[in-house]
Amino acid sequence: MRSTFIAIATAATAMVVGIATLPALAAVRHYNPTPSYNTCEALAIERGAVPGQGSGSNPYTQHNAFMRRCLAGEIPR
């Protein structure tokens, strides 16, 4: 009887600890670090924000804005 109680208590404790750590592990899986400059540069070219080809008085405005937002992590990859 005593060994059954210990086994049940141990299993319940392990289950509670396992359930408590699930959100922490899920957060690690979705961690999205800010991209590197080279990654943002490739994304800018791929998405049409090519340096020097914007309109207006400063042809780099569109590219610079894209790079700023990308390096801040606001542009989805």
Contact map, one row per residue, 1 for C-alpha under 8 A:
11111000000000000000000000000000000000000000000000000000000000000000000000000
11111100000000000000000000000000000000000000000000000000000000000000000000000
11111110000000000000000000000000000000000000000000000000000000000000000000000
11111111000000000000000000000000000000000000000000000000000000000000000000000
11111111100000000000000000000000000000000000000000000000000000000000000000000
01111111110000000000000000000000000000000000000000000000000000000000000000000
00111111111000000000000000000000000000000000000000000000000000000000000000000
00011111111100000000000000000000000000000000000000000000000000000000000000000
00001111111110000000000000000000000000000000000000000000000000000000000000000
00000111111111000000000000000000000000000000000000000000000000000000000000000
00000011111111100000000000000000000000000000000000000000000000000000000000000
00000001111111110000000000000000000000000000000000000000000000000000000000000
00000000111111111000000000000000000000000000000000000000000000000000000000000
00000000011111111100000000000000000000000000000000000000000000000000000000000
00000000001111111110000000000000000000000000000000000000000000000000000000000
00000000000111111111000000000000000000000000000000000000000000000000000000000
00000000000011111111100000000000000000000000000000000000000000000000000000000
00000000000001111111110000000000000000000000000000000000000000000000000000000
00000000000000111111110000000000000000000000000000000000000000000000000000000
00000000000000011111111000000000000000000000000000000000000000000000000000000
00000000000000001111111110000000000000000000000000000000000000000000000000000
00000000000000000111111111000000000000000000000000000000000000000000000000000
00000000000000000001111111100000000000000000000000000000000000000000000000000
00000000000000000000111111110000000000000000000000000000000000000000000000000
00000000000000000000111111111000000000000000000000000000000000000000000000000
00000000000000000000011111111100000000000000000000000000000000000000000000000
00000000000000000000001111111110000000000000000000000000000000000000000000000
00000000000000000000000111111110000000000000000000000000000000000000000000000
00000000000000000000000011111110000000000000000000000000000000000000000000000
00000000000000000000000001111111000000000000000000000000000000000000000000000
00000000000000000000000000111111100000000000000000000000000000000000000000000
00000000000000000000000000000111110000000000000000000000000000000000000000000
00000000000000000000000000000011111000000000000000000000000000000000000010000
00000000000000000000000000000001111100000000000000000000000000000000011110000
00000000000000000000000000000000111110110000000000000000000000000000011010000
00000000000000000000000000000000011111110000000000000000000000000000001000000
00000000000000000000000000000000001111111000000000000000000000000010001000000
00000000000000000000000000000000000111111100000000000000000000000000000000000
00000000000000000000000000000000001111111110000000000000000000000000000000000
00000000000000000000000000000000001111111111000000000000000000000010011000000
00000000000000000000000000000000000011111111100000000000000000000010000000000
00000000000000000000000000000000000001111111110000000000000000000000000000000
00000000000000000000000000000000000000111111111000000000000000000000000000001
00000000000000000000000000000000000000011111111111000000000000100110000000000
00000000000000000000000000000000000000001111111111100000000000000000000000000
00000000000000000000000000000000000000000111111110000000000000000000000000000
00000000000000000000000000000000000000000011111110000000000000000000000000000
00000000000000000000000000000000000000000001111111000000000000000000000000000
00000000000000000000000000000000000000000001111111101100000001100100000000000
00000000000000000000000000000000000000000001100111111100000000100000000000000
00000000000000000000000000000000000000000000100011111100001101110000000000000
00000000000000000000000000000000000000000000000001111100001100100000000000000
00000000000000000000000000000000000000000000000011111110001100000000000000000
00000000000000000000000000000000000000000000000011111111011111100000000000000
00000000000000000000000000000000000000000000000000001111111000000000000000000
00000000000000000000000000000000000000000000000000000111111000000000000000000
00000000000000000000000000000000000000000000000000000011111000000000000000000
00000000000000000000000000000000000000000000000000000111111110000000000000000
00000000000000000000000000000000000000000000000000111111111111000000000000000
00000000000000000000000000000000000000000000000000111100011111110000000000000
00000000000000000000000000000000000000000000000000000100011111111000000000000
00000000000000000000000000000000000000000000000010100100001111111100000000000
00000000000000000000000000000000000000000001000011110100000111111110000000000
00000000000000000000000000000000000000000000000000100000000111111111000000000
00000000000000000000000000000000000000000000000000000000000011111111100000000
00000000000000000000000000000000000000000001000010000000000001111111110000000
00000000000000000000000000000000000010011001000000000000000000111111111000000
00000000000000000000000000000000000000000000000000000000000000011111111100000
00000000000000000000000000000000000000000000000000000000000000001111111111100
00000000000000000000000000000000011000010000000000000000000000000111111111110
00000000000000000000000000000000011110010000000000000000000000000011111111000
00000000000000000000000000000000010000000000000000000000000000000001111111000
00000000000000000000000000000000111000000000000000000000000000000000111111110
00000000000000000000000000000000000000000000000000000000000000000000111111110
00000000000000000000000000000000000000000000000000000000000000000000110011111
00000000000000000000000000000000000000000000000000000000000000000000010011111
00000000000000000000000000000000000000000010000000000000000000000000000000111
